[in-house]
Amino acid sequence: MRMFTAVIERCPETGLYVGYVPGLPGAHSQGQTIDELNANLAEVIEMLLQDGELELESEFVGTQTVQVG
């Protein structure tokens, strides 16, 4: 079993949760709940894995607060 880190945001216009896996092209989805988004992302990643072994193009490091002004 492989683990992937997803970035999750909420769209202010639709209210949907939108997620993507940094460094993994094509690994993005949306859902009405976090659980639905998680299931949708897992399905997308499984489809990408069917095409062969995936290698991340970059590594997720984290988030950072940037102070301005």
mmCIF file of the N, C-alpha and C atoms, coordinates in Angstrom:
data_MODEL
# 
_entry.id   MODEL 
# 
loop_
_atom_site.group_PDB 
_atom_site.id 
_atom_site.type_symbol 
_atom_site.label_atom_id 
_atom_site.label_alt_id 
_atom_site.label_comp_id 
_atom_site.label_asym_id 
_atom_site.label_entity_id 
_atom_site.label_seq_id 
_atom_site.pdbx_PDB_ins_code 
_atom_site.Cartn_x 
_atom_site.Cartn_y 
_atom_site.Cartn_z 
_atom_site.occupancy 
_atom_site.B_iso_or_equiv 
_atom_site.pdbx_formal_charge 
_atom_site.auth_seq_id 
_atom_site.auth_comp_id 
_atom_site.auth_asym_id 
_atom_site.auth_atom_id 
_atom_site.pdbx_PDB_model_num 
ATOM 1   N N  . MET A 1 1  ? 0.838   -1.174 0.000   1.00 0.00 ? 1  MET A N  1 
ATOM 2   C CA . MET A 1 1  ? 0.000   0.000  0.000   1.00 0.00 ? 1  MET A CA 1 
ATOM 3   C C  . MET A 1 1  ? 0.890   1.246  0.000   1.00 0.00 ? 1  MET A C  1 
ATOM 4   N N  . ARG A 1 2  ? 0.586   2.189  -0.876  1.00 0.00 ? 2  ARG A N  1 
ATOM 5   C CA . ARG A 1 2  ? 1.339   3.447  -0.948  1.00 0.00 ? 2  ARG A CA 1 
ATOM 6   C C  . ARG A 1 2  ? 0.517   4.574  -0.364  1.00 0.00 ? 2  ARG A C  1 
ATOM 7   N N  . MET A 1 3  ? 1.202   5.552  0.173   1.00 0.00 ? 3  MET A N  1 
ATOM 8   C CA . MET A 1 3  ? 0.556   6.723  0.751   1.00 0.00 ? 3  MET A CA 1 
ATOM 9   C C  . MET A 1 3  ? 0.954   7.954  -0.059  1.00 0.00 ? 3  MET A C  1 
ATOM 10  N N  . PHE A 1 4  ? 0.006   8.833  -0.286  1.00 0.00 ? 4  PHE A N  1 
ATOM 11  C CA . PHE A 1 4  ? 0.248   10.078 -1.009  1.00 0.00 ? 4  PHE A CA 1 
ATOM 12  C C  . PHE A 1 4  ? -0.296  11.231 -0.176  1.00 0.00 ? 4  PHE A C  1 
ATOM 13  N N  . THR A 1 5  ? 0.356   12.372 -0.238  1.00 0.00 ? 5  THR A N  1 
ATOM 14  C CA . THR A 1 5  ? -0.108  13.568 0.446   1.00 0.00 ? 5  THR A CA 1 
ATOM 15  C C  . THR A 1 5  ? -0.906  14.414 -0.529  1.00 0.00 ? 5  THR A C  1 
ATOM 16  N N  . ALA A 1 6  ? -2.104  14.801 -0.125  1.00 0.00 ? 6  ALA A N  1 
ATOM 17  C CA . ALA A 1 6  ? -2.958  15.633 -0.974  1.00 0.00 ? 6  ALA A CA 1 
ATOM 18  C C  . ALA A 1 6  ? -3.134  17.003 -0.335  1.00 0.00 ? 6  ALA A C  1 
ATOM 19  N N  . VAL A 1 7  ? -3.179  18.015 -1.179  1.00 0.00 ? 7  VAL A N  1 
ATOM 20  C CA . VAL A 1 7  ? -3.504  19.371 -0.756  1.00 0.00 ? 7  VAL A CA 1 
ATOM 21  C C  . VAL A 1 7  ? -4.999  19.548 -0.989  1.00 0.00 ? 7  VAL A C  1 
ATOM 22  N N  . ILE A 1 8  ? -5.698  20.054 0.022   1.00 0.00 ? 8  ILE A N  1 
ATOM 23  C CA . ILE A 1 8  ? -7.148  20.197 -0.075  1.00 0.00 ? 8  ILE A CA 1 
ATOM 24  C C  . ILE A 1 8  ? -7.527  21.656 0.145   1.00 0.00 ? 8  ILE A C  1 
ATOM 25  N N  . GLU A 1 9  ? -8.392  22.152 -0.725  1.00 0.00 ? 9  GLU A N  1 
ATOM 26  C CA . GLU A 1 9  ? -8.925  23.510 -0.621  1.00 0.00 ? 9  GLU A CA 1 
ATOM 27  C C  . GLU A 1 9  ? -10.437 23.435 -0.779  1.00 0.00 ? 9  GLU A C  1 
ATOM 28  N N  . ARG A 1 10 ? -11.119 24.469 -0.383  1.00 0.00 ? 10 ARG A N  1 
ATOM 29  C CA . ARG A 1 10 ? -12.566 24.522 -0.573  1.00 0.00 ? 10 ARG A CA 1 
ATOM 30  C C  . ARG A 1 10 ? -12.890 25.672 -1.511  1.00 0.00 ? 10 ARG A C  1 
ATOM 31  N N  . CYS A 1 11 ? -13.626 25.370 -2.565  1.00 0.00 ? 11 CYS A N  1 
ATOM 32  C CA . CYS A 1 11 ? -13.991 26.378 -3.561  1.00 0.00 ? 11 CYS A CA 1 
ATOM 33  C C  . CYS A 1 11 ? -15.095 27.272 -2.989  1.00 0.00 ? 11 CYS A C  1 
ATOM 34  N N  . PRO A 1 12 ? -14.862 28.584 -2.916  1.00 0.00 ? 12 PRO A N  1 
ATOM 35  C CA . PRO A 1 12 ? -15.882 29.476 -2.357  1.00 0.00 ? 12 PRO A CA 1 
ATOM 36  C C  . PRO A 1 12 ? -17.125 29.598 -3.238  1.00 0.00 ? 12 PRO A C  1 
ATOM 37  N N  . GLU A 1 13 ? -16.981 29.335 -4.525  1.00 0.00 ? 13 GLU A N  1 
ATOM 38  C CA . GLU A 1 13 ? -18.118 29.458 -5.443  1.00 0.00 ? 13 GLU A CA 1 
ATOM 39  C C  . GLU A 1 13 ? -19.035 28.241 -5.396  1.00 0.00 ? 13 GLU A C  1 
ATOM 40  N N  . THR A 1 14 ? -18.455 27.047 -5.332  1.00 0.00 ? 14 THR A N  1 
ATOM 41  C CA . THR A 1 14 ? -19.255 25.816 -5.395  1.00 0.00 ? 14 THR A CA 1 
ATOM 42  C C  . THR A 1 14 ? -19.412 25.143 -4.035  1.00 0.00 ? 14 THR A C  1 
ATOM 43  N N  . GLY A 1 15 ? -18.519 25.467 -3.095  1.00 0.00 ? 15 GLY A N  1 
ATOM 44  C CA . GLY A 1 15 ? -18.535 24.808 -1.800  1.00 0.00 ? 15 GLY A CA 1 
ATOM 45  C C  . GLY A 1 15 ? -17.914 23.425 -1.821  1.00 0.00 ? 15 GLY A C  1 
ATOM 46  N N  . LEU A 1 16 ? -17.412 23.004 -2.987  1.00 0.00 ? 16 LEU A N  1 
ATOM 47  C CA . LEU A 1 16 ? -16.804 21.685 -3.117  1.00 0.00 ? 16 LEU A CA 1 
ATOM 48  C C  . LEU A 1 16 ? -15.381 21.692 -2.575  1.00 0.00 ? 16 LEU A C  1 
ATOM 49  N N  . TYR A 1 17 ? -14.965 20.548 -2.054  1.00 0.00 ? 17 TYR A N  1 
ATOM 50  C CA . TYR A 1 17 ? -13.574 20.351 -1.665  1.00 0.00 ? 17 TYR A CA 1 
ATOM 51  C C  . TYR A 1 17 ? -12.820 19.923 -2.913  1.00 0.00 ? 17 TYR A C  1 
ATOM 52  N N  . VAL A 1 18 ? -11.688 20.548 -3.145  1.00 0.00 ? 18 VAL A N  1 
ATOM 53  C CA . VAL A 1 18 ? -10.857 20.272 -4.315  1.00 0.00 ? 18 VAL A CA 1 
ATOM 54  C C  . VAL A 1 18 ? -9.496  19.829 -3.802  1.00 0.00 ? 18 VAL A C  1 
ATOM 55  N N  . GLY A 1 19 ? -8.992  18.723 -4.335  1.00 0.00 ? 19 GLY A N  1 
ATOM 56  C CA . GLY A 1 19 ? -7.708  18.222 -3.873  1.00 0.00 ? 19 GLY A CA 1 
ATOM 57  C C  . GLY A 1 19 ? -6.820  17.782 -5.019  1.00 0.00 ? 19 GLY A C  1 
ATOM 58  N N  . TYR A 1 20 ? -5.522  17.839 -4.757  1.00 0.00 ? 20 TYR A N  1 
ATOM 59  C CA . TYR A 1 20 ? -4.552  17.353 -5.731  1.00 0.00 ? 20 TYR A CA 1 
ATOM 60  C C  . TYR A 1 20 ? -3.330  16.833 -4.987  1.00 0.00 ? 20 TYR A C  1 
ATOM 61  N N  . VAL A 1 21 ? -2.590  15.967 -5.656  1.00 0.00 ? 21 VAL A N  1 
ATOM 62  C CA . VAL A 1 21 ? -1.356  15.430 -5.102  1.00 0.00 ? 21 VAL A CA 1 
ATOM 63  C C  . VAL A 1 21 ? -0.205  16.173 -5.759  1.00 0.00 ? 21 VAL A C  1 
ATOM 64  N N  . PRO A 1 22 ? 0.533   16.991 -4.987  1.00 0.00 ? 22 PRO A N  1 
ATOM 65  C CA . PRO A 1 22 ? 1.653   17.735 -5.567  1.00 0.00 ? 22 PRO A CA 1 
ATOM 66  C C  . PRO A 1 22 ? 2.684   16.798 -6.197  1.00 0.00 ? 22 PRO A C  1 
ATOM 67  N N  . GLY A 1 23 ? 3.129   17.174 -7.375  1.00 0.00 ? 23 GLY A N  1 
ATOM 68  C CA . GLY A 1 23 ? 4.154   16.403 -8.059  1.00 0.00 ? 23 GLY A CA 1 
ATOM 69  C C  . GLY A 1 23 ? 3.643   15.193 -8.805  1.00 0.00 ? 23 GLY A C  1 
ATOM 70  N N  . LEU A 1 24 ? 2.321   14.977 -8.809  1.00 0.00 ? 24 LEU A N  1 
ATOM 71  C CA . LEU A 1 24 ? 1.750   13.817 -9.490  1.00 0.00 ? 24 LEU A CA 1 
ATOM 72  C C  . LEU A 1 24 ? 0.722   14.308 -10.513 1.00 0.00 ? 24 LEU A C  1 
ATOM 73  N N  . PRO A 1 25 ? 1.174   14.566 -11.735 1.00 0.00 ? 25 PRO A N  1 
ATOM 74  C CA . PRO A 1 25 ? 0.278   15.101 -12.761 1.00 0.00 ? 25 PRO A CA 1 
ATOM 75  C C  . PRO A 1 25 ? -0.953  14.219 -12.962 1.00 0.00 ? 25 PRO A C  1 
ATOM 76  N N  . GLY A 1 26 ? -2.101  14.854 -13.032 1.00 0.00 ? 26 GLY A N  1 
ATOM 77  C CA . GLY A 1 26 ? -3.351  14.144 -13.255 1.00 0.00 ? 26 GLY A CA 1 
ATOM 78  C C  . GLY A 1 26 ? -4.047  13.698 -11.980 1.00 0.00 ? 26 GLY A C  1 
ATOM 79  N N  . ALA A 1 27 ? -3.375  13.809 -10.839 1.00 0.00 ? 27 ALA A N  1 
ATOM 80  C CA . ALA A 1 27 ? -3.958  13.358 -9.573  1.00 0.00 ? 27 ALA A CA 1 
ATOM 81  C C  . ALA A 1 27 ? -4.681  14.523 -8.907  1.00 0.00 ? 27 ALA A C  1 
ATOM 82  N N  . HIS A 1 28 ? -5.903  14.775 -9.370  1.00 0.00 ? 28 HIS A N  1 
ATOM 83  C CA . HIS A 1 28 ? -6.722  15.830 -8.794  1.00 0.00 ? 28 HIS A CA 1 
ATOM 84  C C  . HIS A 1 28 ? -8.185  15.430 -8.902  1.00 0.00 ? 28 HIS A C  1 
ATOM 85  N N  . SER A 1 29 ? -8.997  15.914 -7.968  1.00 0.00 ? 29 SER A N  1 
ATOM 86  C CA . SER A 1 29 ? -10.417 15.590 -7.978  1.00 0.00 ? 29 SER A CA 1 
ATOM 87  C C  . SER A 1 29 ? -11.154 16.563 -7.077  1.00 0.00 ? 29 SER A C  1 
ATOM 88  N N  . GLN A 1 30 ? -12.445 16.315 -6.897  1.00 0.00 ? 30 GLN A N  1 
ATOM 89  C CA . GLN A 1 30 ? -13.262 17.148 -6.026  1.00 0.00 ? 30 GLN A CA 1 
ATOM 90  C C  . GLN A 1 30 ? -14.345 16.292 -5.384  1.00 0.00 ? 30 GLN A C  1 
ATOM 91  N N  . GLY A 1 31 ? -14.991 16.829 -4.357  1.00 0.00 ? 31 GLY A N  1 
ATOM 92  C CA . GLY A 1 31 ? -16.063 16.113 -3.692  1.00 0.00 ? 31 GLY A CA 1 
ATOM 93  C C  . GLY A 1 31 ? -16.855 17.040 -2.795  1.00 0.00 ? 31 GLY A C  1 
ATOM 94  N N  . GLN A 1 32 ? -18.075 16.624 -2.458  1.00 0.00 ? 32 GLN A N  1 
ATOM 95  C CA . GLN A 1 32 ? -18.923 17.438 -1.589  1.00 0.00 ? 32 GLN A CA 1 
ATOM 96  C C  . GLN A 1 32 ? -18.480 17.362 -0.132  1.00 0.00 ? 32 GLN A C  1 
ATOM 97  N N  . THR A 1 33 ? -17.796 16.269 0.231   1.00 0.00 ? 33 THR A N  1 
ATOM 98  C CA . THR A 1 33 ? -17.260 16.104 1.584   1.00 0.00 ? 33 THR A CA 1 
ATOM 99  C C  . THR A 1 33 ? -15.794 15.697 1.474   1.00 0.00 ? 33 THR A C  1 
ATOM 100 N N  . ILE A 1 34 ? -15.078 15.798 2.596   1.00 0.00 ? 34 ILE A N  1 
ATOM 101 C CA . ILE A 1 34 ? -13.676 15.364 2.618   1.00 0.00 ? 34 ILE A CA 1 
ATOM 102 C C  . ILE A 1 34 ? -13.596 13.870 2.316   1.00 0.00 ? 34 ILE A C  1 
ATOM 103 N N  . ASP A 1 35 ? -14.526 13.082 2.875   1.00 0.00 ? 35 ASP A N  1 
ATOM 104 C CA . ASP A 1 35 ? -14.516 11.635 2.620   1.00 0.00 ? 35 ASP A CA 1 
ATOM 105 C C  . ASP A 1 35 ? -14.739 11.320 1.146   1.00 0.00 ? 35 ASP A C  1 
ATOM 106 N N  . GLU A 1 36 ? -15.672 12.044 0.509   1.00 0.00 ? 36 GLU A N  1 
ATOM 107 C CA . GLU A 1 36 ? -15.919 11.833 -0.918  1.00 0.00 ? 36 GLU A CA 1 
ATOM 108 C C  . GLU A 1 36 ? -14.695 12.229 -1.735  1.00 0.00 ? 36 GLU A C  1 
ATOM 109 N N  . LEU A 1 37 ? -14.077 13.348 -1.376  1.00 0.00 ? 37 LEU A N  1 
ATOM 110 C CA . LEU A 1 37 ? -12.859 13.775 -2.069  1.00 0.00 ? 37 LEU A CA 1 
ATOM 111 C C  . LEU A 1 37 ? -11.768 12.726 -1.923  1.00 0.00 ? 37 LEU A C  1 
ATOM 112 N N  . ASN A 1 38 ? -11.583 12.210 -0.717  1.00 0.00 ? 38 ASN A N  1 
ATOM 113 C CA . ASN A 1 38 ? -10.561 11.193 -0.475  1.00 0.00 ? 38 ASN A CA 1 
ATOM 114 C C  . ASN A 1 38 ? -10.805 9.961  -1.348  1.00 0.00 ? 38 ASN A C  1 
ATOM 115 N N  . ALA A 1 39 ? -12.040 9.496  -1.406  1.00 0.00 ? 39 ALA A N  1 
ATOM 116 C CA . ALA A 1 39 ? -12.375 8.334  -2.235  1.00 0.00 ? 39 ALA A CA 1 
ATOM 117 C C  . ALA A 1 39 ? -12.130 8.632  -3.709  1.00 0.00 ? 39 ALA A C  1 
ATOM 118 N N  . ASN A 1 40 ? -12.497 9.835  -4.153  1.00 0.00 ? 40 ASN A N  1 
ATOM 119 C CA . ASN A 1 40 ? -12.294 10.210 -5.553  1.00 0.00 ? 40 ASN A CA 1 
ATOM 120 C C  . ASN A 1 40 ? -10.813 10.295 -5.898  1.00 0.00 ? 40 ASN A C  1 
ATOM 121 N N  . LEU A 1 41 ? -10.019 10.868 -4.988  1.00 0.00 ? 41 LEU A N  1 
ATOM 122 C CA . LEU A 1 41 ? -8.573  10.943 -5.232  1.00 0.00 ? 41 LEU A CA 1 
ATOM 123 C C  . LEU A 1 41 ? -7.959  9.549  -5.285  1.00 0.00 ? 41 LEU A C  1 
ATOM 124 N N  . ALA A 1 42 ? -8.384  8.667  -4.383  1.00 0.00 ? 42 ALA A N  1 
ATOM 125 C CA . ALA A 1 42 ? -7.866  7.292  -4.386  1.00 0.00 ? 42 ALA A CA 1 
ATOM 126 C C  . ALA A 1 42 ? -8.175  6.607  -5.709  1.00 0.00 ? 42 ALA A C  1 
ATOM 127 N N  . GLU A 1 43 ? -9.379  6.826  -6.226  1.00 0.00 ? 43 GLU A N  1 
ATOM 128 C CA . GLU A 1 43 ? -9.764  6.223  -7.505  1.00 0.00 ? 43 GLU A CA 1 
ATOM 129 C C  . GLU A 1 43 ? -8.896  6.747  -8.645  1.00 0.00 ? 43 GLU A C  1 
ATOM 130 N N  . VAL A 1 44 ? -8.646  8.047  -8.655  1.00 0.00 ? 44 VAL A N  1 
ATOM 131 C CA . VAL A 1 44 ? -7.809  8.649  -9.705  1.00 0.00 ? 44 VAL A CA 1 
ATOM 132 C C  . VAL A 1 44 ? -6.383  8.096  -9.627  1.00 0.00 ? 44 VAL A C  1 
ATOM 133 N N  . ILE A 1 45 ? -5.834  8.013  -8.419  1.00 0.00 ? 45 ILE A N  1 
ATOM 134 C CA . ILE A 1 45 ? -4.464  7.512  -8.259  1.00 0.00 ? 45 ILE A CA 1 
ATOM 135 C C  . ILE A 1 45 ? -4.384  6.053  -8.683  1.00 0.00 ? 45 ILE A C  1 
ATOM 136 N N  . GLU A 1 46 ? -5.396  5.257  -8.338  1.00 0.00 ? 46 GLU A N  1 
ATOM 137 C CA . GLU A 1 46 ? -5.418  3.851  -8.767  1.00 0.00 ? 46 GLU A CA 1 
ATOM 138 C C  . GLU A 1 46 ? -5.422  3.742  -10.282 1.00 0.00 ? 46 GLU A C  1 
ATOM 139 N N  . MET A 1 47 ? -6.174  4.611  -10.957 1.00 0.00 ? 47 MET A N  1 
ATOM 140 C CA . MET A 1 47 ? -6.185  4.600  -12.424 1.00 0.00 ? 47 MET A CA 1 
ATOM 141 C C  . MET A 1 47 ? -4.815  4.967  -12.974 1.00 0.00 ? 47 MET A C  1 
ATOM 142 N N  . LEU A 1 48 ? -4.167  5.964  -12.359 1.00 0.00 ? 48 LEU A N  1 
ATOM 143 C CA . LEU A 1 48 ? -2.829  6.350  -12.803 1.00 0.00 ? 48 LEU A CA 1 
ATOM 144 C C  . LEU A 1 48 ? -1.830  5.217  -12.582 1.00 0.00 ? 48 LEU A C  1 
ATOM 145 N N  . LEU A 1 49 ? -1.990  4.471  -11.478 1.00 0.00 ? 49 LEU A N  1 
ATOM 146 C CA . LEU A 1 49 ? -1.090  3.344  -11.194 1.00 0.00 ? 49 LEU A CA 1 
ATOM 147 C C  . LEU A 1 49 ? -1.253  2.208  -12.197 1.00 0.00 ? 49 LEU A C  1 
ATOM 148 N N  . GLN A 1 50 ? -2.423  2.092  -12.789 1.00 0.00 ? 50 GLN A N  1 
ATOM 149 C CA . GLN A 1 50 ? -2.657  1.044  -13.797 1.00 0.00 ? 50 GLN A CA 1 
ATOM 150 C C  . GLN A 1 50 ? -1.773  1.245  -15.023 1.00 0.00 ? 50 GLN A C  1 
ATOM 151 N N  . ASP A 1 51 ? -1.370  2.483  -15.255 1.00 0.00 ? 51 ASP A N  1 
ATOM 152 C CA . ASP A 1 51 ? -0.504  2.794  -16.400 1.00 0.00 ? 51 ASP A CA 1 
ATOM 153 C C  . ASP A 1 51 ? 0.955   2.480  -16.121 1.00 0.00 ? 51 ASP A C  1 
ATOM 154 N N  . GLY A 1 52 ? 1.280   2.031  -14.904 1.00 0.00 ? 52 GLY A N  1 
ATOM 155 C CA . GLY A 1 52 ? 2.653   1.719  -14.542 1.00 0.00 ? 52 GLY A CA 1 
ATOM 156 C C  . GLY A 1 52 ? 3.034   2.382  -13.239 1.00 0.00 ? 52 GLY A C  1 
ATOM 157 N N  . GLU A 1 53 ? 4.238   2.158  -12.803 1.00 0.00 ? 53 GLU A N  1 
ATOM 158 C CA . GLU A 1 53 ? 4.729   2.717  -11.543 1.00 0.00 ? 53 GLU A CA 1 
ATOM 159 C C  . GLU A 1 53 ? 4.809   4.234  -11.633 1.00 0.00 ? 53 GLU A C  1 
ATOM 160 N N  . LEU A 1 54 ? 4.312   4.899  -10.603 1.00 0.00 ? 54 LEU A N  1 
ATOM 161 C CA . LEU A 1 54 ? 4.330   6.357  -10.564 1.00 0.00 ? 54 LEU A CA 1 
ATOM 162 C C  . LEU A 1 54 ? 5.561   6.863  -9.838  1.00 0.00 ? 54 LEU A C  1 
ATOM 163 N N  . GLU A 1 55 ? 6.138   7.899  -10.371 1.00 0.00 ? 55 GLU A N  1 
ATOM 164 C CA . GLU A 1 55 ? 7.222   8.591  -9.685  1.00 0.00 ? 55 GLU A CA 1 
ATOM 165 C C  . GLU A 1 55 ? 6.815   10.040 -9.541  1.00 0.00 ? 55 GLU A C  1 
ATOM 166 N N  . LEU A 1 56 ? 6.910   10.547 -8.325  1.00 0.00 ? 56 LEU A N  1 
ATOM 167 C CA . LEU A 1 56 ? 6.562   11.933 -8.086  1.00 0.00 ? 56 LEU A CA 1 
ATOM 168 C C  . LEU A 1 56 ? 7.564   12.848 -8.781  1.00 0.00 ? 56 LEU A C  1 
ATOM 169 N N  . GLU A 1 57 ? 7.058   13.906 -9.409  1.00 0.00 ? 57 GLU A N  1 
ATOM 170 C CA . GLU A 1 57 ? 7.926   14.887 -10.066 1.00 0.00 ? 57 GLU A CA 1 
ATOM 171 C C  . GLU A 1 57 ? 8.532   15.848 -9.053  1.00 0.00 ? 57 GLU A C  1 
ATOM 172 N N  . SER A 1 58 ? 7.897   15.957 -7.898  1.00 0.00 ? 58 SER A N  1 
ATOM 173 C CA . SER A 1 58 ? 8.414   16.786 -6.810  1.00 0.00 ? 58 SER A CA 1 
ATOM 174 C C  . SER A 1 58 ? 7.910   16.199 -5.502  1.00 0.00 ? 58 SER A C  1 
ATOM 175 N N  . GLU A 1 59 ? 8.487   16.639 -4.400  1.00 0.00 ? 59 GLU A N  1 
ATOM 176 C CA . GLU A 1 59 ? 8.131   16.121 -3.082  1.00 0.00 ? 59 GLU A CA 1 
ATOM 177 C C  . GLU A 1 59 ? 7.426   17.207 -2.284  1.00 0.00 ? 59 GLU A C  1 
ATOM 178 N N  . PHE A 1 60 ? 6.257   16.877 -1.725  1.00 0.00 ? 60 PHE A N  1 
ATOM 179 C CA . PHE A 1 60 ? 5.542   17.818 -0.872  1.00 0.00 ? 60 PHE A CA 1 
ATOM 180 C C  . PHE A 1 60 ? 6.320   18.010 0.416   1.00 0.00 ? 60 PHE A C  1 
ATOM 181 N N  . VAL A 1 61 ? 6.578   19.254 0.773   1.00 0.00 ? 61 VAL A N  1 
ATOM 182 C CA . VAL A 1 61 ? 7.368   19.554 1.960   1.00 0.00 ? 61 VAL A CA 1 
ATOM 183 C C  . VAL A 1 61 ? 6.463   20.067 3.079   1.00 0.00 ? 61 VAL A C  1 
ATOM 184 N N  . GLY A 1 62 ? 5.524   20.923 2.774   1.00 0.00 ? 62 GLY A N  1 
ATOM 185 C CA . GLY A 1 62 ? 4.636   21.436 3.802   1.00 0.00 ? 62 GLY A CA 1 
ATOM 186 C C  . GLY A 1 62 ? 4.079   22.790 3.404   1.00 0.00 ? 62 GLY A C  1 
ATOM 187 N N  . THR A 1 63 ? 3.485   23.451 4.384   1.00 0.00 ? 63 THR A N  1 
ATOM 188 C CA . THR A 1 63 ? 2.960   24.781 4.158   1.00 0.00 ? 63 THR A CA 1 
ATOM 189 C C  . THR A 1 63 ? 3.704   25.768 5.045   1.00 0.00 ? 63 THR A C  1 
ATOM 190 N N  . GLN A 1 64 ? 3.597   27.021 4.721   1.00 0.00 ? 64 GLN A N  1 
ATOM 191 C CA . GLN A 1 64 ? 4.300   28.043 5.480   1.00 0.00 ? 64 GLN A CA 1 
ATOM 192 C C  . GLN A 1 64 ? 3.465   29.316 5.488   1.00 0.00 ? 64 GLN A C  1 
ATOM 193 N N  . THR A 1 65 ? 3.429   29.989 6.604   1.00 0.00 ? 65 THR A N  1 
ATOM 194 C CA . THR A 1 65 ? 2.767   31.275 6.713   1.00 0.00 ? 65 THR A CA 1 
ATOM 195 C C  . THR A 1 65 ? 3.764   32.373 6.321   1.00 0.00 ? 65 THR A C  1 
ATOM 196 N N  . VAL A 1 66 ? 3.328   33.254 5.437   1.00 0.00 ? 66 VAL A N  1 
ATOM 197 C CA . VAL A 1 66 ? 4.184   34.341 4.967   1.00 0.00 ? 66 VAL A CA 1 
ATOM 198 C C  . VAL A 1 66 ? 3.587   35.650 5.456   1.00 0.00 ? 66 VAL A C  1 
ATOM 199 N N  . GLN A 1 67 ? 4.364   36.423 6.183   1.00 0.00 ? 67 GLN A N  1 
ATOM 200 C CA . GLN A 1 67 ? 3.899   37.706 6.702   1.00 0.00 ? 67 GLN A CA 1 
ATOM 201 C C  . GLN A 1 67 ? 4.275   38.816 5.740   1.00 0.00 ? 67 GLN A C  1 
ATOM 202 N N  . VAL A 1 68 ? 3.321   39.669 5.444   1.00 0.00 ? 68 VAL A N  1 
ATOM 203 C CA . VAL A 1 68 ? 3.535   40.795 4.522   1.00 0.00 ? 68 VAL A CA 1 
ATOM 204 C C  . VAL A 1 68 ? 3.106   42.076 5.232   1.00 0.00 ? 68 VAL A C  1 
ATOM 205 N N  . GLY A 1 69 ? 3.925   43.108 5.107   1.00 0.00 ? 69 GLY A N  1 
ATOM 206 C CA . GLY A 1 69 ? 3.569   44.414 5.641   1.00 0.00 ? 69 GLY A CA 1 
ATOM 207 C C  . GLY A 1 69 ? 3.880   44.644 7.065   1.00 0.00 ? 69 GLY A C  1 
# 
